[in-house]
């Protein structure tokens, strides 16, 4: 009886709960490959999830009555639920178009190249014994950055299975270079040198992981399994070297969103990659 009465007493909260349930179910169905048919360039499941997310966002921004003090608390909860809904949508909505993903990778490239340039100058900040080790571990970053950008542009020019496969290979190759470099930097004994080295590599790694997540979202389960199979240096081996706060700031800056939202996106993407076998 309380359940029924609460619907009438708190209609906005109840509506938000229903919408978040729809989004969650849509996410689960999509991840299991259930589409319920096509809808435009996507599927019925992703369309329903997207509509529910949009409605939840509108609901979260409804005007708050000045006379109802508790509603302010409800509004905060609705805003948090809207954020969660967007995060749940991330793996299967953001990657519904390979062209969109490739364009996002191209959009990331200036930030990536800036991070790589920082890596190139970091060796001068390290102890003399550590600089050659760091330089050797990161020597391929410039070439990998250029190749990944070129491959994304090649996909944009000619979307297809072959160019997507090349993009998958290139992003995994770069991810492995970064992971290997993190392991090497983690072995540097001098504390100041290690901090400089890890910080520079992590900035590159954050962007490469974001790109990997994008490519993963438009890849079949078989393709993702193949990509993960080529990942010999697993994320579990380098997680202790990752600065999540730094990664969140980089992602937030790229997408123009709150750092808190970016933090949950980073956590979600990392979890998905680990579960996929990266």
C-alpha positions in Angstrom: 0.0 0.0 0.0 2.9 2.4 0.8 4.3 1.6 -2.6 1.2 2.8 -4.3 0.7 5.9 -2.2 4.4 6.9 -2.7 3.8 7.1 -6.4 1.2 9.8 -5.8 3.1 11.6 -3.1 6.4 11.6 -5.0 5.5 11.5 -8.7 8.7 12.9 -10.0 10.9 10.5 -8.0 8.7 7.6 -9.1 8.9 8.7 -12.7 12.7 9.0 -12.5 12.9 5.5 -10.9 10.8 4.1 -13.8 13.0 5.8 -16.4 16.3 4.7 -14.8 14.9 1.1 -14.8 14.1 1.4 -18.5 17.6 2.7 -19.2 19.2 -0.1 -17.1 17.2 -2.8 -18.9 18.0 -1.3 -22.3 21.7 -1.4 -21.4 21.5 -5.0 -20.3 19.6 -6.1 -23.4 22.0 -4.2 -25.7 25.1 -5.8 -24.1 23.5 -9.2 -24.6 22.9 -8.5 -28.3 19.1 -8.1 -28.0 18.0 -5.4 -30.5 14.2 -5.9 -30.9 14.7 -4.7 -34.5 16.3 -1.7 -36.3 15.4 2.0 -35.7 17.2 4.3 -38.2 20.9 3.6 -38.0 20.6 2.0 -34.5 18.3 -0.4 -32.8 14.9 -0.3 -31.0 16.7 -1.0 -27.7 19.1 1.8 -28.0 16.4 4.2 -29.2 14.2 3.4 -26.1 17.2 3.8 -23.8 18.1 7.1 -25.4 14.5 8.5 -25.1 14.4 7.4 -21.5 17.7 9.1 -20.8 16.5 12.3 -22.5 13.2 12.3 -20.5 15.1 11.7 -17.3 17.3 14.7 -18.0 14.3 16.9 -18.6 12.7 15.7 -15.4 15.8 16.4 -13.5 15.8 20.0 -14.6 12.1 20.8 -13.9 11.6 24.0 -11.8 11.7 23.4 -8.1 8.8 24.9 -6.1 10.1 27.4 -3.6 7.6 26.4 -1.0 8.5 22.7 -0.9 11.8 22.4 1.0 12.2 18.6 0.6 12.0 18.9 -3.2 15.5 20.4 -3.4 16.8 17.1 -2.1 14.7 15.2 -4.6 16.1 17.4 -7.4 19.7 16.6 -6.4 18.8 12.9 -6.5 17.2 13.2 -9.9 20.3 15.0 -11.2 22.5 12.1 -9.9 20.1 9.6 -11.5 20.3 11.4 -14.8 24.1 11.2 -14.6 24.0 7.5 -13.9 21.6 7.0 -16.8 24.0 8.8 -19.2 26.8 6.6 -17.9 24.8 3.4 -18.4 24.2 4.6 -22.0 27.8 5.2 -22.7 29.0 1.8 -23.9 26.2 1.2 -26.4 24.9 4.7 -27.3 28.2 6.6 -27.9 29.4 3.9 -30.2 26.3 3.3 -32.3 28.1 4.8 -35.3 31.5 3.9 -36.4 31.9 7.2 -38.2 31.0 9.1 -34.9 33.7 7.1 -33.1 36.3 7.7 -35.7 35.5 11.4 -35.7 35.8 11.5 -31.9 39.2 9.8 -32.2 40.3 12.5 -34.6 38.9 15.2 -32.2 41.0 13.7 -29.4 44.2 13.8 -31.6 45.4 17.4 -30.7 45.1 16.6 -27.0 46.9 13.3 -27.5 49.7 14.9 -29.5 50.1 17.5 -26.8 50.4 14.8 -24.2 53.0 13.0 -26.4 54.9 16.2 -26.8 55.1 16.4 -23.0 56.4 12.8 -22.9 59.1 13.9 -25.3 60.3 16.6 -23.0 60.0 14.7 -19.7 63.3 12.9 -20.0 65.1 16.1 -19.3 63.4 16.2 -15.9 64.5 12.8 -14.8 67.6 11.7 -13.0 70.5 10.9 -15.5 70.3 7.2 -14.9 66.5 7.2 -15.5 66.2 9.3 -18.6 67.5 6.7 -21.1 65.1 4.1 -19.6 62.1 6.4 -19.9 63.1 7.5 -23.5 63.4 3.9 -24.6 60.0 2.9 -23.1 58.2 5.8 -24.8 60.1 6.1 -28.1 57.2 4.8 -30.2 54.5 7.2 -28.9 54.9 9.8 -31.6 54.6 7.3 -34.5 51.7 5.5 -32.8 49.8 8.7 -32.3 50.2 9.7 -35.9 49.2 6.2 -37.1 46.1 6.1 -35.0 45.0 9.5 -36.2 45.7 8.5 -39.8 43.7 5.2 -39.4 40.7 7.0 -37.9 40.7 9.4 -40.9 41.0 6.4 -43.2 37.9 5.0 -41.7 36.1 8.3 -42.1 37.0 8.3 -45.7 36.1 4.7 -46.3 34.0 3.2 -43.5 34.1 -0.6 -43.7 35.1 -3.8 -42.0 38.7 -3.7 -43.3 39.4 -0.1 -42.1 37.7 -0.8 -38.8 39.9 -3.9 -38.3 43.0 -1.7 -39.0 41.7 0.8 -36.5 41.2 -1.9 -33.9 44.7 -3.2 -34.4 46.3 0.3 -34.2 44.5 1.3 -31.0 45.4 -2.0 -29.2 49.0 -1.6 -30.4 49.2 1.9 -28.9 47.5 0.7 -25.7 50.1 -2.0 -25.3 52.9 0.5 -25.8 51.5 2.7 -23.0 50.9 -0.2 -20.7 54.5 -1.4 -21.2 55.8 2.1 -20.6 53.9 2.3 -17.4 55.4 -0.9 -16.1 58.9 0.4 -17.0 58.3 3.8 -15.3 56.9 2.0 -12.2 60.4 0.4 -11.7 62.2 3.7 -11.6 63.7 4.0 -8.1 64.1 7.8 -7.8 60.8 9.1 -6.4 60.8 12.4 -8.3 61.8 10.7 -11.6 59.1 8.1 -11.2 56.4 10.7 -10.5 57.4 12.8 -13.6 57.5 9.7 -15.7 54.2 8.2 -14.6 52.4 11.5 -14.9 53.5 12.0 -18.5 52.7 8.5 -19.5 49.3 8.5 -17.7 48.2 11.5 -19.7 48.8 9.6 -22.9 47.3 6.5 -21.5 44.1 8.2 -20.5 43.4 9.3 -24.1 44.4 6.0 -25.6 42.1 4.2 -23.2 39.3 6.5 -24.2 40.0 5.7 -27.8 40.0 2.0 -27.0 36.7 2.3 -25.3 35.3 4.1 -28.4 36.5 1.5 -30.8 35.4 -1.3 -28.5 31.8 0.1 -28.5 31.5 -0.4 -32.3 33.3 -3.8 -32.4 31.6 -7.2 -32.4 32.1 -9.5 -29.5 34.4 -11.6 -31.7 36.5 -8.6 -32.7 36.8 -7.4 -29.1 37.9 -10.9 -28.0 40.5 -10.8 -30.7 41.7 -7.3 -29.6 41.9 -8.5 -26.0 43.8 -11.6 -27.1 46.5 -9.3 -28.5 46.8 -7.4 -25.2 49.6 -9.2 -23.4 50.2 -6.4 -20.8 46.8 -6.4 -19.1 45.2 -3.4 -17.4 45.2 -5.2 -14.1 49.0 -5.0 -14.2 49.1 -1.2 -14.5 46.0 -0.1 -12.6 48.1 0.8 -9.5 50.0 3.3 -11.6 46.9 5.1 -13.0 45.8 8.4 -11.6 42.0 8.4 -11.9 41.7 12.0 -10.9 44.0 13.1 -13.7 42.2 10.9 -16.2 38.8 12.4 -15.1 40.0 15.9 -15.6 41.3 15.1 -19.1 38.0 13.4 -20.1 35.9 16.2 -18.5 37.9 18.8 -20.5 37.5 17.0 -23.8 33.7 16.5 -23.5 33.0 19.7 -21.6 31.3 17.9 -18.7 31.6 17.9 -14.9 34.6 16.1 -13.5 32.4 13.9 -11.3 30.6 12.6 -14.4 33.9 12.0 -16.2 35.2 10.1 -13.1 32.3 7.6 -13.4 32.8 7.3 -17.1 36.5 6.6 -16.6 35.7 3.9 -14.0 33.0 2.4 -16.2 35.3 2.3 -19.3 38.1 0.7 -17.3 35.7 -1.9 -15.8 34.4 -2.8 -19.3 37.9 -3.1 -20.7 39.1 -5.3 -17.8 36.0 -7.5 -18.2 36.6 -7.8 -21.9 40.1 -9.1 -21.2 42.3 -6.1 -21.8 
